[in-house]
Amino acid sequence: MSVQAVGQIGQRGHLHLDATIAGAATVVGPFEAKGPLGHLFDRVVKDELCGEKSYERAERFLLRSAVELLLDRRGMSATDVDLLVGGDLLDQITTTNFAGRDLGVPLLGLYSACATTSESLLLGGLAVTSGATSTVVAATASHHLSAERQYRFPLELAVQRVPTAQWTATGGAAFLLNRDGEGQARIVAATVGTVQDYGLKDPNNMGAAMAPAAADTILRHLRARRQTSRDYDLILTGDLARAGLPLLVELLGEEGEHPDNRLQDAGVLLYSPSQDVHAGGSGAVCSALVLASLVLPRLKSGELHRALLVATGSLHSPRSYQQGETIPTVAHAVELEAIV
């Protein structure tokens, strides 16, 4: 299969931005801390309940804690933030809404499933670039146990997972956006994704469903920028994992793009093979954790000069899946540059 009519899309959905990621903060669960990036996260909670009465409450704790940690590091309070943009996976984005209630910051709640990280950075960067706001926090969270309960089966039922299934990451991540020009990286461009649907219906193989959306957005972004994949040090998708990443490579190759080892996936990077997460990681926070802990420090140090974050989201709901609907997907791209 190939991505159709990319050349006809032109620059539709492409944005030129000028915003700074001034800082980031991450809070993760104990399982995520055992992965290859565990030593890079800012805070690790001792247990998945986070001292709360439910996993849904724990997810709110993770999001709120990441925002509070970010602000505390900057010597800021919630009153210093003009706008909070973010989202999560749960019904009516309750994690974000309840955390927004506690923080008391003007809130724009978003839903792009696992593409929410790039969507929040895109919209936050747009708000800062336009001058509408001066200080934005982009944040997201997810929790393995709350997501399993909503989208699949509670773990208490011990339903066997298939090889293409992915493991929803437990954690929260927050990014501070402004135009001060000092920080970890600059957001210089973005491409808004179009919804793609290749007729797949298996919610346990989201990587395959999302690969066409990633390909479409990457190709549109590259053509709008008049670049190739080799003009970037890193193209980070999230979260195609091991099932979807080879399909993306195939789709890009059909259009003459061969990024080779420049193309990596957050769902592959977050966990080690010994952790038995099957195809890899997923979740709204998965790409955010990899971006904050691994990519931004490498941009700040100069190890990377240009990176493209392409977070992907599967837009089905439990109800749509139960009614036999196909799985629509989307990917949003955010281009980052080192600050020189």
C-alpha positions in Angstrom: 0.0 0.0 0.0 1.1 3.5 -0.7 0.2 7.0 0.5 -2.1 8.5 -2.1 -2.0 12.1 -3.5 0.6 13.4 -1.1 1.9 15.7 -3.9 -1.6 17.3 -4.3 -1.8 18.2 -0.6 0.9 20.9 -0.9 1.4 23.0 2.2 -2.1 22.5 3.6 -1.8 22.0 7.4 1.8 23.2 7.6 2.8 25.9 10.1 5.9 28.0 10.6 6.4 28.5 14.3 8.9 30.2 16.6 8.6 29.0 20.2 11.1 27.7 22.8 10.8 24.6 24.9 12.2 26.2 28.0 12.0 23.1 30.2 10.4 19.7 30.7 9.6 17.4 33.5 8.7 13.7 33.7 7.1 11.5 36.4 6.9 7.7 35.7 5.7 4.5 37.2 8.1 1.8 38.6 7.9 -0.4 35.5 9.0 2.5 33.2 11.9 3.2 35.5 13.2 -0.4 34.8 13.5 0.4 31.1 16.6 1.6 29.2 15.6 5.3 29.9 14.8 4.8 33.6 17.9 6.7 34.8 16.8 9.8 32.7 13.4 10.4 34.2 12.9 13.1 36.8 10.8 11.3 39.3 9.7 7.7 39.8 6.6 6.8 41.9 6.9 3.8 44.2 3.7 2.1 43.1 1.2 2.3 40.3 -1.6 3.6 42.6 0.6 6.6 43.6 -1.1 6.5 47.0 -4.5 7.1 45.4 -7.7 5.0 45.6 -7.9 4.1 41.9 -5.7 4.0 38.8 -7.7 6.8 37.3 -6.9 9.0 40.3 -3.3 7.9 40.0 -3.2 9.1 36.4 -4.4 12.5 37.5 -1.7 12.5 40.1 1.0 11.8 37.5 -0.1 14.7 35.2 -0.5 17.2 38.1 2.9 16.1 39.5 4.7 16.6 36.2 3.3 20.1 35.8 4.1 21.0 39.4 7.6 19.7 39.1 8.2 21.6 35.9 7.0 24.9 37.5 8.9 24.3 40.7 12.1 23.9 38.8 11.6 27.2 37.1 10.6 29.0 40.3 7.1 29.5 38.9 3.6 29.0 40.2 0.4 28.1 38.4 -0.5 31.8 38.3 2.5 32.4 36.1 1.1 30.2 33.3 -1.2 31.8 30.7 -2.5 28.5 29.3 -2.4 24.7 29.9 -2.9 22.6 26.8 -3.0 18.8 27.0 -4.9 15.6 27.0 -5.1 11.9 27.9 -6.8 8.7 26.8 -9.7 8.4 29.3 -13.3 9.2 28.6 -13.9 12.9 28.3 -10.2 13.4 29.1 -11.0 13.3 32.8 -7.4 13.1 33.7 -6.6 16.5 32.2 -9.8 18.1 33.3 -9.5 17.1 36.9 -5.8 18.0 37.0 -6.7 21.4 35.4 -9.3 21.9 38.1 -6.6 21.4 40.8 -4.0 23.6 39.1 -6.4 26.4 38.4 -4.8 27.3 35.0 -6.8 28.3 31.9 -7.2 24.9 30.1 -7.6 23.7 26.6 -8.2 20.0 26.7 -7.1 18.0 23.7 -7.7 14.5 22.3 -5.6 12.9 19.7 -5.0 9.7 21.6 -1.3 8.9 21.5 -0.7 11.8 19.1 -1.7 14.3 21.9 1.9 15.1 22.7 2.7 16.6 19.3 -0.8 18.2 19.1 -0.2 20.0 22.5 3.2 21.2 21.4 1.9 22.3 18.1 -1.0 24.3 19.5 1.0 25.6 22.4 3.7 26.7 20.0 1.2 28.3 17.8 -0.3 30.3 20.7 3.2 31.5 21.7 4.3 32.3 18.2 1.2 34.3 17.5 1.7 36.4 20.6 -1.7 35.4 22.0 0.1 34.1 25.1 3.6 34.3 26.5 3.8 31.2 28.7 2.2 27.8 27.9 2.5 24.4 29.5 1.9 21.4 27.3 1.2 18.2 29.3 -0.1 14.7 29.0 -0.4 11.5 30.9 -1.5 7.9 30.6 -1.6 4.8 32.9 -1.3 1.2 31.8 -4.0 0.0 34.2 -6.6 2.7 33.6 -6.2 2.3 29.8 -6.5 -1.5 29.9 -9.7 -1.2 31.9 -11.2 1.2 29.4 -10.0 -0.1 26.0 -9.4 -3.8 26.6 -9.8 -5.9 29.7 -9.0 -5.3 33.4 -5.8 -7.1 34.3 -7.7 -9.1 36.9 -9.3 -11.1 34.1 -5.9 -12.4 32.9 -6.8 -12.2 29.2 -3.8 -13.3 27.1 -2.2 -10.5 25.1 -1.4 -11.1 21.4 2.1 -10.4 20.0 1.1 -7.2 18.2 -0.4 -5.7 21.4 1.3 -2.7 23.0 1.9 -1.6 26.6 0.4 1.7 27.6 3.0 3.8 29.4 2.4 4.9 33.0 3.6 8.5 33.5 3.1 12.2 33.1 5.1 14.7 31.2 5.0 18.5 30.9 6.8 21.1 28.7 7.1 24.8 29.2 6.8 26.9 26.0 7.7 30.6 25.6 9.7 32.9 23.4 12.6 33.6 25.7 15.0 31.9 23.3 16.8 30.0 26.1 16.0 26.4 26.9 16.3 23.0 25.4 15.1 23.4 21.8 13.2 25.6 19.4 9.9 24.6 17.7 10.3 25.9 14.2 7.5 24.2 12.2 4.7 21.7 12.5 2.3 19.8 10.2 -1.2 19.0 11.3 -2.2 15.4 10.4 -5.1 14.3 8.3 -7.2 11.3 9.5 -6.2 8.1 7.7 -8.2 4.9 7.6 -7.0 1.8 5.8 -9.9 -0.3 7.0 -8.1 -2.1 9.8 -10.3 -3.2 12.7 -7.9 -4.9 15.2 -7.4 -2.7 18.3 -4.6 -5.1 19.3 -2.6 -4.0 16.3 -2.6 -0.2 16.5 0.9 0.1 15.1 -0.2 -1.2 11.7 -3.3 1.0 11.8 -1.3 4.1 12.5 1.7 3.6 10.1 -0.2 5.2 7.1 -1.0 8.3 9.2 2.7 8.7 10.1 3.8 8.2 6.5 1.3 10.8 5.2 2.3 13.4 7.8 6.1 12.9 7.4 5.9 13.1 3.6 3.7 16.2 3.7 6.0 17.9 6.2 9.1 17.1 4.2 7.6 18.4 1.0 6.4 21.6 2.6 9.9 22.1 4.0 11.5 21.1 0.7 13.6 18.6 2.7 14.3 14.9 2.7 14.4 12.6 5.7 18.2 12.7 5.6 18.1 16.4 6.5 17.1 15.4 10.0 19.3 13.8 12.7 16.2 12.1 14.1 12.7 11.3 13.1 10.9 10.0 16.2 7.5 8.4 15.8 5.2 7.4 18.6 3.9 4.9 19.0 4.1 2.4 16.1 6.3 0.0 18.1 7.8 -3.1 16.4 4.6 -4.0 14.5 4.1 -0.6 12.8 7.6 0.7 12.3 8.5 -1.7 9.5 5.3 -0.8 7.7 6.2 2.9 8.0 9.7 2.2 6.5 8.0 0.4 3.6 5.5 3.2 3.0 8.3 5.9 3.0 10.4 3.7 0.8 7.7 3.6 -1.8 7.8 7.4 -1.9 11.6 7.5 -2.2 12.4 8.3 1.4 14.9 6.1 3.2 15.7 7.5 6.6 17.4 4.4 7.8 18.6 4.6 11.4 17.4 8.3 11.6 13.9 6.9 12.0 13.2 5.6 15.6 10.0 4.9 17.5 9.2 5.9 21.1 7.3 2.7 21.7 10.5 0.7 20.9 12.8 3.0 22.9 10.9 3.2 26.2 11.1 -0.5 27.2 13.7 -3.2 26.9 12.9 -6.6 25.2 13.3 -8.3 28.6 10.2 -6.4 30.0 7.9 -8.4 27.8 5.7 -5.6 26.5 5.1 -7.5 23.3 5.2 -5.1 20.3 6.4 -2.2 22.5 5.1 0.9 24.3 2.1 3.1 23.6 0.0 5.6 25.4 -0.5 9.4 25.3 2.6 9.9 27.5 4.9 7.4 25.7 6.4 9.8 23.1 6.4 12.6 25.6 8.6 10.7 28.0 11.1 9.8 25.3 11.1 13.4 24.0 11.6 14.9 27.4 14.2 12.5 28.7 16.2 11.6 25.7 15.7 13.9 22.7 15.6 17.3 24.3 18.8 16.8 26.3 20.5 15.7 23.1 19.3 18.8 21.3 20.4 21.0 24.1 23.9 19.5 24.2 24.3 19.8 20.4 24.4 16.1 19.8 21.3 16.6 17.7 20.7 19.6 15.5 17.3 18.9 13.9 14.6 16.4 15.0 11.1 15.7 13.9 8.5 14.4 16.4 5.7 12.5 14.7 3.3 11.2 17.4 0.6 9.0 16.1 -2.9 8.3 17.5 -5.5 5.7 17.1 -8.9 7.4 17.2 -11.2 4.6 17.9 -13.3 4.2 21.0 -14.5 1.0 22.8 -17.9 1.7 21.5 -16.9 2.2 17.8 -14.8 -1.0 17.9 -17.7 -3.0 19.4 -20.0 -1.7 16.6 -17.6 -3.0 14.0 -16.2 0.3 12.9 -12.7 0.6 11.4 -9.9 2.4 13.2 -9.2 6.0 12.0 -5.7 7.3 12.9 -3.8 10.6 12.8 -0.3 11.9 13.2 1.0 15.4 13.9 4.6 16.5 13.3 6.6 19.0 15.3 10.0 20.1 14.0 12.7 20.9 16.7 16.0 22.6 16.3 18.9 23.0 18.7 19.3 26.5 20.1 22.5 28.1 18.9 
